[in-house]
Amino acid sequence: MLWFERQVVTTLTANLDEGLRAEVEAYVDETLRAMPEHLRAGMAAESVALGAWTRVRGGAGRSAPGASLDRLESSRLDPVRQYVRLLRSLVLFAEHELGHRPAQVVAT
Amino acid sequence: MTTLDAEVLVIGSGAGGAVTAATLARAGRRVVVVEEGPWVDPDALEPFSLEEMVAKYRHRGLSAALGSPTIAYAEGRCVGGSTEINSGLWHRLPPYLADEWRHTYRIDEFSPETLDRYAEGVERELSVSRVPGAPPPSSAVLERGATKLGWRNVEFSRVFRYDTNGRGVKQTMTRTLLPSALDAGASLIADCSVTRLLRKGDRIIGARCRRRHAGGAVEHITIHADHVLQRSGVRHGVGAGLKLHPTIKIAARFPQPLDHDGVPMHRITEFAPNLTIGGSASRRGHVAMALAESAGDYRDALDNWEHVLVYYAAIRSDAGGRVMAVPGARAPLVTYRLTEADMSRLARGLVHLGEVLLAAGATELYPSVADGLVARRTEDLVAWWDAVTRRRTNLMTVHMTSTVRMGEEQSRTGADSFGRVWGFRNLRVNDASLLPDAPGVNPQSATMTIAARNVAHFLAEA
């Protein structure tokens, strides 16, 4: 994941316990790597642009993506809204699939 | 470098490839099947789970056809192809569609009677059957709602075999035709991608694989193989006619908990073939994603996710798309541009789906429309007519067809009536790419039926 993607995912997983958060982040990271190359390239370009925009708006290092996530989700630009939607969907799916697996029985 | 010799090389092991391989191997042909995905034990993973998506889906299920709006799509990438991950619903090609395609594309020997004969053979082999006893509550929802509204609905058969306790096991290709092909002497190479077909004049003399060379006549290409065809200099009529079923969804909350293990087998056919209503996979993760698509506060619904199921309306689209090779990339570029009539059908589909779910007792409906109003009464559905716009609608599909259409009308097709690619003596396509249009329903039956017909023709001709 690129810097801004990680910031968004970290924001979306803020309420999860540490173990599950690590699992969800790993899932999102691997899934982004598995995307078709042209889609991944487009998303990476968007990540760089949004990361730069967020830093400029809030001052480098002072504005966490969490503060601007709402703004991005209500953006008039389709790709920006879809960007957040994609990451949110991946996080939600992983959170609810990985976080509620049946307990494993371990024979000793 | 390893070199393999084959009489028939089958690229792809899904619905079309498995029929082709099994039939030819049983007829004594030396068959090699190459599959770019892995072999996954069909009993190892829960259907529709995250683990299954990681192991069996292309790009882990994260693909999209670019357009306005973008349409997310999922397809299998494993031995057995999409038969390993789909719902297993079985819809024979309707006779009127067979007639329409036969006339429009001048397809020889394509009468409904001919197709039915091959469909019966495939159905026997795969144990196509109805669920024994009453349908599960998730499916009965559709039946109940449609009955209240006076709409036609059908319980479809599935590619399932049931034991005496009523427990069903989906008869995927890894459980049926692929073992049969291997028993008859075929070889199967998993995790092996074909990167180029080797051409000599009007013949294909072999295929170059990422891991091995395999020699022999090429007889089958999958949708992803359009990519191979284009890179190999085969372009006429290939990749340009992509068709799919755009699908719009609703997460519906009910007063009582419902089953979440399978996919409903009822379909509402009142508006078929242009609009079909059915049910989707509704595991906890799917419910969470579907709820988040709309505008409402979904936290309470998510806390009670056992009461929520995901349903869809799928349309037959007027539009078309393309599958194009991208230099230096493994994944092709897929585009699809919906027409205004398609958008109108989607809006109508969403409203009809809402009507039937409310009639069935749903108390809250969350549409897959950004900022879409959560509907609780029939009157609320009126707002959805204007909400289904290119900017706000979230669509997906699972059925991609028609990139190498079949028929004798050469200007509109990529292959002849039996799948032989125009301009080549020994290159054939035998999968969903051949369907001249999206049939409006799960195309597995049509794909396997046509594949069985084509391979029988090949054997009779040889």
Interface residues (C-beta under 8 A of the other chain):
Chain A: Y27 E30 T31 L32 A34 M35 P36 E37 H38 L39 D78 R81 Q82 R85 R88 S89 L90 L92 F93 A94 E95 H96 E97 L98 H100
Chain B: S49 L50 V54 H59 R60 L62 S63 A64 P69 T70 R283 R284 G285 H286 V287 A288 M289 A292 E293 W305 V326 A329 R330 A331 P332 L333 A370 R391 N394
